[in-house]
Amino acid sequence: MGVMNRSDVNRIVDEVIDFVTARNVVLPRFGYFTLSDWKRLDLTEWQEIFDVELGWDVSDFGGNDFTTQGCVLFNFRNGSIAPVLKELYPNPYAEKLLFVGHGQELPMHFHRHKMEDIINRGGGDLMIQLYNSTPDEDLDKKSELNLTIDGQKVTMKAGSTVCIRPGSSIRVNPLMYHRFWGEKAPVMTWEVSKTNDDHTDNRFLDNGDRFSVIKEDVPAKYVLCNEYDKVLGVSKSH
């Protein structure tokens, strides 16, 4: 189980806000809410954010070394595939920012349900390695990859690494293993996808943890998307 200090989470979110602001990217209001801001609001007006887990997401995926394995995400919009919520939030799409540091890896995984376009919006190069999966959810090291890169159909060997430069994108299909990392500089990556559920839809090859445990070494400045219930005392709709 990955453990991150709250002081590091506070600092990392501040750094990403500074990075995207310098590139003229403006987040929705709740992207800047601190814990103090949340406590001054009528939380019943923000139930959708809590239900579909919009907002900040910082994880080391169980590696305990965020600089080499980790990612910062900001969830702009999402629906739900959970039976108790999908009637409330039937939108079949999601959008998120993924901030990937230079040399920082998001480990090998696939999604059972989600199809996604991964877009390099600026910074360094995004390197992504891909495999199909076998029926027993291992790497398929033999079958060719059928990819779409910037609208072009491309066939590649299993395990190929693709360089997604600023402005370019790649489509990743369900059940297709992929890992990615930044080169030359941090990368401001965008994801446009089907509805996202990080609790049920991910398969990590090394069985890594999707969410980190946070050690409360200092007070929280921001509230992460998977801890609204713990920090704010809210619960999901039923």
Secondary structure in CASP SS format (residue, H / E / C, confidence):
PFRMAT SS
TARGET T0000
AUTHOR 0000-0000-0000
METHOD secondary structure of the structure
MODEL  1
M C 1.00
G C 1.00
V E 1.00
M E 1.00
N E 1.00
R H 1.00
S H 1.00
D H 1.00
V H 1.00
N H 1.00
R H 1.00
I H 1.00
V H 1.00
D H 1.00
E H 1.00
V H 1.00
I H 1.00
D H 1.00
F H 1.00
V H 1.00
T H 1.00
A H 1.00
R C 1.00
N C 1.00
V C 1.00
V C 1.00
L C 1.00
P C 1.00
R H 1.00
F H 1.00
G H 1.00
Y H 1.00
F C 1.00
T C 1.00
L H 1.00
S H 1.00
D H 1.00
W H 1.00
K H 1.00
R C 1.00
L C 1.00
D C 1.00
L H 1.00
T H 1.00
E H 1.00
W H 1.00
Q H 1.00
E H 1.00
I H 1.00
F H 1.00
D H 1.00
V H 1.00
E C 1.00
L C 1.00
G E 1.00
W E 1.00
D E 1.00
V E 1.00
S E 1.00
D C 1.00
F C 1.00
G C 1.00
G C 1.00
N C 1.00
D C 1.00
F C 1.00
T C 1.00
T C 1.00
Q E 1.00
G C 1.00
C E 1.00
V E 1.00
L E 1.00
F E 1.00
N E 1.00
F E 1.00
R E 1.00
N C 1.00
G C 1.00
S C 1.00
I C 1.00
A C 1.00
P C 1.00
V C 1.00
L C 1.00
K C 1.00
E C 1.00
L C 1.00
Y C 1.00
P C 1.00
N C 1.00
P C 1.00
Y E 1.00
A E 1.00
E E 1.00
K E 1.00
L E 1.00
L E 1.00
F E 1.00
V E 1.00
G C 1.00
H E 1.00
G C 1.00
Q C 1.00
E E 1.00
L E 1.00
P E 1.00
M E 1.00
H E 1.00
F E 1.00
H E 1.00
R C 1.00
H C 1.00
K C 1.00
M C 1.00
E E 1.00
D E 1.00
I E 1.00
I E 1.00
N E 1.00
R E 1.00
G E 1.00
G E 1.00
G E 1.00
D E 1.00
L E 1.00
M E 1.00
I E 1.00
Q E 1.00
L E 1.00
Y E 1.00
N E 1.00
S E 1.00
T C 1.00
P C 1.00
D C 1.00
E C 1.00
D C 1.00
L E 1.00
D E 1.00
K C 1.00
K C 1.00
S C 1.00
E C 1.00
L E 1.00
N E 1.00
L E 1.00
T E 1.00
I E 1.00
D C 1.00
G C 1.00
Q E 1.00
K E 1.00
V E 1.00
T E 1.00
M E 1.00
K C 1.00
A C 1.00
G C 1.00
S C 1.00
T E 1.00
V E 1.00
C E 1.00
I E 1.00
R C 1.00
P C 1.00
G C 1.00
S C 1.00
S E 1.00
I E 1.00
R E 1.00
V E 1.00
N C 1.00
P C 1.00
L C 1.00
M E 1.00
Y E 1.00
H E 1.00
R E 1.00
F E 1.00
W E 1.00
G E 1.00
E E 1.00
K E 1.00
A E 1.00
P E 1.00
V E 1.00
M E 1.00
T E 1.00
W E 1.00
E E 1.00
V E 1.00
S E 1.00
K E 1.00
T C 1.00
N C 1.00
D C 1.00
D C 1.00
H C 1.00
T C 1.00
D C 1.00
N E 1.00
R E 1.00
F E 1.00
L C 1.00
D C 1.00
N C 1.00
G C 1.00
D C 1.00
R C 1.00
F C 1.00
S C 1.00
V E 1.00
I E 1.00
K E 1.00
E C 1.00
D C 1.00
V C 1.00
P C 1.00
A C 1.00
K C 1.00
Y C 1.00
V C 1.00
L E 1.00
C C 1.00
N C 1.00
E C 1.00
Y H 1.00
D H 1.00
K H 1.00
V H 1.00
L H 1.00
G C 1.00
V C 1.00
S C 1.00
K C 1.00
S C 1.00
H C 1.00
END
